[in-house]
Amino acid sequence: MPHWERRVKERIRLGVLEVLAKAYNLAPSPWGILTGVRPTKLVHALLDEGLAWPQIKVELQDVYALEPEKVDLLVDVAKRQRPFFHPSPNDPVSIYVGIPFCPSRCSYCSFAAYPLESHGHLLKDFLRALRLEIRAVGEFLRELHLTVETVYLGGGTPTTIAGGDLAELLSLIGTEFRSNLAAEYTVEAGRPETLSLETLSILKDAGVGRISINPQSMHDNTLKAIGRQHTVDDVYKAFGLARAVDIPIINMDIILGLPGEELAHVEHTLKEISHLRPDNLTVHSLALKRASRLKKAVGEVHIAHEQGEAMVHLASEYALGLEMFPYYVYRQRHILGGLENIGYATANTSSIYNVQMMEERQTIIALGGGGITKLVSPDGSLVREPNPKCPATYSQHIKNGLGQKMERLRRHWLD
């Protein structure tokens, strides 16, 4: 779109926003007219056009109507992300492996996460299909001499898988991907009740350098209310074991705006996490998706915008106290107070995968249940190739359609 056409569109949107705010007596959004999930992509696009940082700040504030605090956040994050970008989006690549099983389904969750108790009978066939897909993708990478920059196991909760099966899976990933892995290996071990000493030792021995242990809240009543099967004590135990086996980087996730929680609850959670001193802290503002049980049960969670802002500011202050800085940011529909999610990291611990996944400057090949392959072209255009979420459907999909997927990958590189 020509620059002048885009500018006219932005002015129209800004005018509509101002009219609606006055008509309904609403406070202006701190994000102005930006509505997308990935606000930093705009900053990178402006940089690609040749704008200098001061010009970008003016553009964000005057044209897009962002509040100065959000302008500073986006510029700060973009500056930290820029060194992770490569000249080509197709070498190196990243690998995502989706494990769509969990100990239980949290009430706020809309991801591919099937409770092991009700879907455990599908695990054997799922792992068999996943091994086929891993071997096929590994052969493809070697054929084209592609480098793997990051490997990320998500879900679901990958550590829901029992010891022997997990060790076998990680061993295969090591054989197929890690021989040319350049930088980062993450396992989303989000549920602390899945992290025994045996499991953490398996991760360490496999070369995993980053894990997530996600309390979401450090209040037992809240954890029970949202369907978590662990306690605050389980969080402390899992974190201590992870440090004991010397996992280099530990991330922790929290959610702001959970039902029944106010600013004092959030501050307690942040204080408890500060005692543990994780390397990364990811702060989510609650966003209820239609597929979540919590959305169906309560409809909306209403928190005053000012209280939501106060929670976000408090989390930022605690992150600063832990010597962390923001390195990625994204937004969601129906997010608490129209706010944002921010990933913080201490020096030299930023998750490269998170940056590449969020900014969509690198091809990500996704395997497993619910994974979405993102094929990025040199002109920045993007093609998404989703895998089925359901373990049974995924297993059948690999049986019948793996060859077609590999052919599409080859066409992306060779055409």
Sequence and secondary structure as in RCSB ss.txt:
>XXXX:A:sequence
MPHWERRVKERIRLGVLEVLAKAYNLAPSPWGILTGVRPTKLVHALLDEGLAWPQIKVELQDVYALEPEKVDLLV
DVAKRQRPFFHPSPNDPVSIYVGIPFCPSRCSYCSFAAYPLESHGHLLKDFLRALRLEIRAVGEFLRELHLTVET
VYLGGGTPTTIAGGDLAELLSLIGTEFRSNLAAEYTVEAGRPETLSLETLSILKDAGVGRISINPQSMHDNTLKA
IGRQHTVDDVYKAFGLARAVDIPIINMDIILGLPGEELAHVEHTLKEISHLRPDNLTVHSLALKRASRLKKAVGE
VHIAHEQGEAMVHLASEYALGLEMFPYYVYRQRHILGGLENIGYATANTSSIYNVQMMEERQTIIALGGGGITKL
VSPDGSLVREPNPKCPATYSQHIKNGLGQKMERLRRHWLD
>XXXX:A:secstr
  HHHHHHHHHHHHHHHHHHHHHTT    TTTT  SS THHHHHHHHHTT  HHHHHHIIIIIS   HHHHHHHH
HHHHHHGGG  S TTSSEEEEEEE EESS  TT  SS EEHHHHGGGHHHHHHHHHHHHHHHHHHHHHTT  EEE
EEEEES GGGS HHHHHHHHHHHHHHTGGGEEEEEEE    GGG  HHHHHHHHHTT  EEE   B S HHHHHH
TT    HHHHHHHHHHHHHTT SEEEEEEEET TT  HHHHHHHHHHHHHH  SEEEEEE B  TTSHHHHHHS 
    HHHHHHHHHHHHHHHHHTT EEEEEE  TTBGGG  EEEEE TT   HHHHHHHHT S EEEEETT EEEE
E TTS EEEEE  SSHHHHHHHHHHHHHHHHHHHHHHHH 
